[in-house]
């Protein structure tokens, strides 16, 4: 018996709607160990698209991929006090191996700054070895108490970049480059997700960092989701792991390091930025399948016409598939593809073909149009760009409507019920931040008056973006 495709409405229960979409669009399932997740083929295909787009940008920025161990000696973590303190509540530690208690317990990596620091100390000798720009795609474990698929799981997939530089200025510029040319470009131009740009406060920044640049997305329930971060680590890890180099004058210097990362949390952000009451709505740039050709009936000539259209679309560069699952009703198949968020659906049936037409359906706004078979592939290829732009514009308009300029803490509290508030950091300050935190409202970032990343984190005229977060 077919499963019920109906989702809980966002307005009725947004968390339940999210869980329904993850389940019914066949994105992920709960793993056998509490807090873990099993990413299903459609969800993993979306992640692979994310990997592809991010990896290309990371390599364009000069970084090379590496693979580091899953296990970390505990003494590595303990060398950087702020780092171990920041991760201690989430740390998973292995105490048994090979059937006996280990003499030295090992941590399952929550992140790899300490491993990279250890090996950079071995690999970096002189200034010609710098900059060292490395990235890895891997899994990490953080023993979360409250978990939700994609958003906060005990084990998740991500990329983490780690770099070493000769000067603080070079490290600062590279962290900004990753933030700008990798993450911001990807969020806006691929995911069609507008984000608040800025830096973390001292309370919110990454453990051991001197500055954290962040991309903060607004979900359709008005809550914030941290989508990606880029950190300046100063010389904290360099000193802890003795990562130094001989400069051109023969003097020994500590390196300056950065780290930066994004994870499968972005899949959750994608769902909650664009999804509607019918399921996912995928921007064409990230969709594993951009166009599905739905064959209405197995009548003579219909399958051949669909196959020809598929070839034309693929030749035009569109990711396309043909649905000929005739054991399922046409309506059920259409609903399945709507749930999965495929940007464009082409319905090919004997009646339409008799008129020399096919029906083209946009997932973003639901509009349908009869299009001549001749030239349909070219028209649909152009339509993909239109859908991408429309989803970005819609998300940006939503964020703009729900970002309120306020002047008091009470106004910030009220605005945070439905979205973000922007308030002068001079008015809010560390005391105000602490007061809001007691009510589960956090400072998502500090930014300039025009909404950009500040070049001086101590500037007196910064604005704080505050809101409730995942």
N, C-alpha and C positions, 0 to 999 in steps of 0.2 A: 504494500500500500504506500502511495506517495506521501512524503512528509508534508506537513502543513507549511506552506511558504510564508505565511503571514508573520510579520515582525511586530514586536511591541513598538508603539509610536514613540518617537523621541520626546514629545511633549508630555507623555504619560510617565515614562520611566526611562531616562537616558541610559543609565548603567545597564538595565535589562535589554534595551535596544542594542547596545554595543555587544553584549554577550550573544544575543540572537544573531546578529550579523556575522560574528566570528564563527558561530556554529553552522548557520544555514548557508553561508557563502563558502563553507568548507575551507576555512583559513587555518584553523588550529584546533587542538584538543588538549585537555589536561593530561600531563604525563603521569606515570605511576607513582612517582615520588612527589610529595606535597610541594607545590610551587613551581614544578617544572612544566614544560609545554612541549607538545608534539606539533610541529608545523606541517600542515598538510600540503599537497602539491600546489594548489592555487596560491596559498599564502607564501610558499617557498618560491614560487615563480615570481611573485611580486618582489620578494627580498632579493632574488637574483638580479632583477632589473635594477634595483637600488644599488646592489654591489657593482654592477656593470658601470652605471653612470658615475658613481662615486669613485670607483677605482681608476677610471679614465682621468678624472679631474685630479686625483691624488698623484698619479704618475706625471701628469702635465706640470704639477708643482715640484717635480723632481724627486719625489720619494720612491723608494724601492720596497717591495714586499718581502717579508721574512716570516719565519715560523718559530715561535718560542715555546718552551715547555708549559704544560698545564700546572705543574706543581712548583711551588716556590718555598725555599727554606724559610722557616719562621724568622731566623735572624736577619734575613734580607729586609723583611717588612719592618722589623724593629729598629733598623738603622735610621729611618726618617720618622721622628716622633709624631709629627702632625699627621703623616700618612697612615701610620698604623692606628692611631687614635681615631681617625676618620672612618676607617674600615672595620675596626674591631667588632662592632655589633653585627656585621653582616658576614663575618669571616667563617668559612668552612675549613676545618682542619682535619687532616688524615692522621690518625694515631696508630692504626694497624695496617700492616702490609705483609703479604707472603705468609699469613697465618700467625704472625707474632707482633707484639707491640714494637713500634719503631723507636729507636733510641732518640731520634730527633724528629718530632712531628713536622709535617709539611702542610702548607696552606694551599688550597685550591685557588688559583688566581682570581682575585676580584678585579684586578687591573695589573698592568705589567711594568709600571715605572721602575720598580726595583730590579727586575730582571734586565731590562734594557740598560739601567745604570751600571749593573755589574759587568755586562759584556761590552758596553761602550768603553769602560775603563780598560779592558783588554785590547780593544780594537783601535782606540785613538791614542796616537803617540805624539804626532806633531801637527802643526797648523794645516799641512797639506791633506790631512785626514778629515778636515772640516769644510763645510758642514756635513754632518752625517744625518741623512734623512731616511727614516725607516717607518714602515707601516706593517701591521699584520691583521689578517682576518681570522677570527677565532671565536671561541665561546668563553664566557667568564661565569663565575658563580658568586652570587651575593645572597646570603640566606635571609631573604625577605620574610617578614611575618605576615604581611597582607599582600596577597598577590592577585594579579589580573593578567590574562593572556595578552602578550605583546607589551603591555604597558609596564608591568612590574612583575617579573618572574625570577625565581631563584637562579635559573640558568638562562642565559640569552646569548644571542649571536651579535657580534659587532666588529667594527674595525677600530684599531687604536694606533695612532701615529706617535712616534717619539723621535725627537731630533736633538742634535747637539750643535752648538754654534760657538764661534770665537768671541763674540761680543753680545752684550745685552741688547743692543740696538738691532743686531741681525736676528736674534731670537724673537724679539718683539715683532719685527716686520714679518717674519715667517709665520708666526701664530696668527697674525692679522691676514696674511695671504691665504692660509688654509681656511680661515673663517669666511673670508670674502669670496675667493675664487672657487672654493670647493663647496662649503656648506650653504652659504647664502645663494649662490648660483643654482645649486641643486634644489634647494627648498622652493625657490620661486619659479625657476624655469622648467623643472621636471615634475616636482610634486604639486606645483601650483598652490603652495602653502605660503601665504604671507606670514612673516614673523616679526616680532618685536626684537630689535637689535640693541645690544648693549653689553654691559659688563656686570658680573655678579658683585654683590656687596661682600665685605670681608666675612660676614657670617655665612653666606651662601656659596662662596667660591670653593673650588676643588681642594681637598686636603693636601697641603704642601705647596699650593700655587701662590704666586704673588699677584696674579691677575687671571680672571676667567672670562672669556668672551662667549656669549650665549645666543642661541636662536630660540625664542619663546613663541610657540604657536598658540593661537586661541582656538579651542575646540568649539563645536556647535552648542555645547551647554554653557559656554562662557568661561570654562576653566582653562588654565594654562598647562601646556605640556612642553617640557624642555626637550628640544629635538636634536640638538648637537652642541658641543662645546669645544673651545680651543683654549688651551691654558699656557700661560707663561709661568715656568717653574723657577725662574731665576737661577741661582746656583745651589739651591737647597739639596737637590739630589746629587749634584756634582760633588759637593763636599761630603755627603754621606757615603758615596761610593767611590770617592777619590778619582773622579773622571777629570783628568787634566791633560794639557798638551803643552808642547814647547812652541812658543811663538817665534816669529821671524827674527827676533832679537836674542833668541836663546833662553828666554825666561819661561819658567813654568807657570801656567795659568789654569784656573778652573774653567770648565766650559759653562755655557748657559744653555738650558734645555727647555723644550716645549713638549706638551702632549695634547692630543686631540682625539675625539671619538664620536661615533654615532652608532646606533644599534637598531635591532628589530623593533624597538619602541617606535621608530618612524612608521612602521606598518600600522600600529595603533593610531598614530597621529594622522595618517592618511585617511583611515576609516572615519575618524571623528571630525576631520576638517570638511570632508566632502560628502559623507554618507547621508542618505535621506531615508524616509520611511519604507522605501522599496529595497534598500540594501546599500551596497557599495556604489560609488560613482568614481571611476578611475580616470584620472587625466590620461590622455592618449600617450604622453611621453613615458609614463611608467607602466601602462597596461601590458601584461604579458600577451594578451590578445586584444588588438585594437579594433578589429572588425570581425563579427561573427556573421556568417551567411547561413540563415536558417531556411532549410528546404521545407516547404509547407507539406507537400505530398510527393510520394514516389511515383509521379506520373512520367510517361515517356518524354524525354528531352529536358526535364526540369533539373535533374542531377547534372547533366552535361553543361547546362547553362550556368549552374552554380560553380562547377569546377572551372569553367572558363573565366568567370568573374574573379574567382580566387587567384588564378594565375596572374590576371591583370593587376590585382591589388598587390600581390607579392612582388611583382616586377616593379611596381611603383614604390616599394619599400614598406608597405603596411604589414604588420603582423596579423595574419588572418587564419581563420579556421572555418570549416564547413560542418554544420550540425545536421546529420542525417539519422538521428536516433528516432526512427519511426515507431519504435515500441512505446515511446512516450508521446503524450498529446502535444500538439503545437503550443497550446497555452502553457503547459508545464515547462516546456523547453524555453519559451520566451521568459518566463519568470525566473528560471535558473540563471540565465545570462544577465538579467536585470540585477539579481542578487549579487552576482559576481562583479558587476559594475563595468562590463565591457562597453566602451564609449559609443560604438555605432553597431546597430544591427541591421542587416539587409535581409528582408523576407522575399524569398523567391518561390512563387507559386504558379500553377498553370494558368490561372485567370490573368494574373499580371503579365505573364510572358506573352499571352495571346494579344495583349495590348502593346507589347514591346516595352514593358516597364518592370521595375522592381520597387518595393517599398523600403525606404530608408528611415530608420528610427534612431533618434538621438537619445542616449541615456541621460544626459545632463538635464534636459528640459522636457523630455518625453514627446517632442514634436515628431510627426510623421510626414513624409513627402513621397509622392510617386515620382520616380526618376527614370528616364529612358535607359534601357539596358546599355545601349551604345553611349559611352561616355560616363557611365555610372562609376567606374573605378576611379577616374580622374576627379569626379565631383566629390566622392567620398574621401579620397586622399586629402583634398583641400579642406573638407569638413573637419578632419581631425585637428587641424590647427585652430579652427574656429572654436571647437569644443574645449581645447586646452586653454585658450584665452578666456572663454566664458566662465570656466570653473575658477580661474584665478581671480577674475573680476568679482565674481559672486562672493568668494571667500574674503577678498579685501574689503568689500562693502560691508559684510557682516562684522568684520573686525573694527572697521571705522565706526559703525553704529554702536558698538559695545565697548568702546574705549572712551572713558569720560575724564575730562580734566577736572580735578578737585582741588580744594584749598585746605581741607581739614581732615583729621583722622576719621571723624564720623562720616563724612562724605565718601571717604575711601572705603570704609566698611560697607556702606550702602551700595556703592558701585560694584564692589566685588561679589555681590550676590548674583549678578547676571553677566559680568565681564571683567574688564580691567579698569583700574583707576590710574591716572598719572598725577603725581603730586610732587612738588618741589622737595628735593632731598634736604634742603635747608630747613623746611618745615617738618618733614618726617624724622630724619636723623635716626641714629642707632636706637634711641629710646622708643621712638614711634614704631620702628621695625620690630622691636621686641614685643611691644604691646599688640601689634597686629598678629604676630606669630602665635600669641596665646589663643587667638581665635581662628587659627589655621589659615591665615592670610599671609602670604609671603611676598617679599620684594623679588620680583622675577628678574629685573635688571635695572641698571642705571644707564641713562642715555642723555644725549644732548637735547636741547629744546626742540630741534627739528627731527628728533627720533633716530639719530644716528649713534654710532659707537663713539664714545668720548676718547679723545687722544690723551687726556689727563684725567685719571680716575679721581683725583683730588680737586677737580674744578668746583668752584662754589655754586655754579648755576645748573647743576645736573637735575634731571627729573627721574623720579622713581616710578617704575611701572609695577603695580601691585595687583594681586589677585589670588584666588584659590587655585590650587594646582593638583595634578595627578602625581 
